[in-house]
Amino acid sequence: LLFLPINQNLDYDYPIYNSFLNPNVFLSFLLLLSIFGLGVYLFYYSKKSSTFNLHPSSLRLTAFGIFWFFITLSVESSIIPIEDIIFEHRLYPPSIWLIVAFACFVFYVFSRITHHASHITVLLLAFFVIVLSIAAYQRNSVWQDELSLWNDVVKKSPNKARGYNNLGALGYYKKGAINDAIQALLTSIRLKPDYLEAHINLTGLYYKQEMYDEAIEEIRITQLLSQNENAEDYTNLGALYLKKNLPDKAIEYLNHALTLNQYYAPAYNNLSIAYELKGQKDKAYEYFKKAYSLGLDKYPKTFN
């Protein structure tokens, strides 16, 4: 990525290897070890400029750049297992001094090859700056909005669920393309059936599309996946049954929500709506006052 930044991807679907002796792993290890060894070698001989007929500062700067790369990268990429094994932004700090050291090294190497080294090197580096600037400009077009960004991700990582989840929940949804958002989330779930976040997002989209039975089913799936009872899920179930004009069923779930959290304002608010549907206005008003006394406005994302 540092020397040939093509096919960049916000969310790589990078293979995980379970054996150090796998050829891809072992050869990569040898390459990294060789680069680190070069840094040690240059640092050791930095006081013996005659070894390469180079200025000692160039050797030390190149060695420093190599050490900087490995040390700063080790903060997130080391022997400690992490879920996302590759992210481009991890290269930002490590690349700074490595690039400086590389440019310095190129200048000094070319200076020993030709008397016109400075001019040749400047022209060569300027060419690369122009090419990479054009590539950066083109890459920025992918980042113009979340729809184009996550479409780019799913094209390059078609078997990774997270890209489709974000394409639906962040890309299509914000553009108002709800049906496309639902299809993207269904693809995400097909790739990873236990993806809790995708199920939660799909619940909200089904609700917006008035697909209440499907939304109820998704809530039950999220409850199984999370293995945790919470007031929000039961309040949302109550709200969905209200939409189906089944206030008694809604009251059952809303009361259960309050057994889990007696201070959950949205449950009281939906109980107010349920009793309003049943024609019990006094009880509806009582629950309405209770909801706002607990700060209903703090729960803007709850179904009601």
Salt bridges, closest charged atoms under 4 A:
ASP11 OD1 - LYS160 NZ 2.66
ASP11 OD1 - ARG162 NH2 2.80
GLU76 OE1 - ARG90 NE 3.50
ASP84 OD1 - ARG162 NH2 2.55
ASP145 OD2 - LYS175 NZ 3.51
GLU146 OE1 - LYS174 NZ 2.90
ASP152 OD2 - ARG139 NH1 3.00
ASP152 OD1 - LYS156 NZ 3.20
ASP213 OD1 - LYS244 NZ 2.69
GLU218 OE1 - HIS199 ND1 2.61
GLU229 OE2 - HIS256 NE2 3.61
ASP248 OD1 - LYS278 NZ 2.69
GLU276 OE2 - LYS281 NZ 3.09
